Amino acid sequence: MTELCVADGGIRQLYARYIDAVWRKDADAFSMCFAENGEWKIAGMHMRGRAEIAGTIARLLGVYERVLLTVSPPVLEVGAGTAVGRVHCL
């Protein structure tokens, strides 16, 4: 249970930083929410790597005055020292 609590807290912090970066329109902070070789899929697009993610979010955020995200609780799979999670955003 402790592993689950630690993973849950870490993932909640990650998506709090993700939402904060979007709200502040900070593409660099947003891209740091992903591993160097991370992937981001949204609206039929599929970006790979921090540089591509940062460039895409910068372009997308430039179109909008404000963006508000609503997130669901994380769905986690925890075990053997690793955690994998999904969070649905609206």
C-alpha positions in Angstrom: 0.0 0.0 0.0 2.9 2.4 0.7 4.2 2.0 -2.9 0.7 2.9 -4.2 0.5 6.0 -2.0 4.0 7.2 -3.0 3.2 6.6 -6.7 -0.2 8.3 -6.4 1.3 11.4 -4.7 4.1 11.6 -7.4 1.7 11.3 -10.3 -0.7 13.9 -8.8 2.3 16.3 -8.5 3.2 15.6 -12.1 -0.2 16.5 -13.5 -0.4 19.5 -11.1 2.8 20.7 -12.8 1.4 19.9 -16.2 -1.8 21.9 -15.5 0.2 24.8 -14.0 2.5 24.9 -17.1 -0.5 25.0 -19.4 -2.2 27.7 -17.3 1.0 29.9 -17.3 1.6 29.1 -21.0 5.1 27.8 -20.2 6.0 25.4 -23.0 9.4 24.5 -21.4 7.9 23.7 -18.0 5.2 21.6 -19.9 7.8 19.6 -21.8 9.7 18.9 -18.5 6.6 16.8 -17.5 7.8 14.3 -20.0 10.8 12.0 -20.2 13.4 13.1 -22.8 12.0 10.4 -25.1 8.4 10.8 -23.9 5.4 10.8 -26.1 2.3 13.0 -26.1 -0.9 12.2 -28.0 -3.7 14.7 -28.3 -6.3 15.6 -30.9 -5.0 13.1 -33.4 -1.4 14.3 -33.1 1.5 12.2 -31.8 4.6 14.0 -30.6 7.8 12.3 -29.6 10.6 13.8 -27.4 10.7 16.9 -25.3 11.7 19.3 -28.1 8.8 18.3 -30.3 6.4 18.4 -27.4 7.6 21.9 -26.3 7.3 23.2 -29.9 3.8 21.9 -30.4 2.4 23.1 -27.0 4.0 26.5 -27.6 2.1 26.8 -31.0 -1.2 25.5 -29.5 -1.0 27.8 -26.5 -0.3 30.8 -28.7 -3.8 30.4 -30.2 -5.7 30.7 -26.9 -6.0 33.4 -24.3 -6.6 30.9 -21.4 -6.8 27.1 -21.2 -8.4 25.3 -18.3 -7.9 21.6 -17.8 -9.9 19.2 -15.6 -8.3 15.9 -14.7 -9.6 12.7 -13.3 -7.9 10.8 -10.5 -4.9 8.7 -11.8 -5.4 5.1 -12.7 -2.3 3.3 -11.4 -0.5 0.0 -11.8 2.2 -0.3 -9.1 4.6 -3.1 -8.5 8.2 -4.2 -8.5 9.4 -0.6 -7.9 7.7 0.9 -10.9 4.4 2.7 -11.5 2.5 3.3 -14.7 -0.5 5.6 -14.7 -3.1 7.2 -16.9 -4.9 10.4 -16.3 -7.9 11.5 -18.4 -8.0 15.3 -19.1 -10.9 17.4 -20.3 
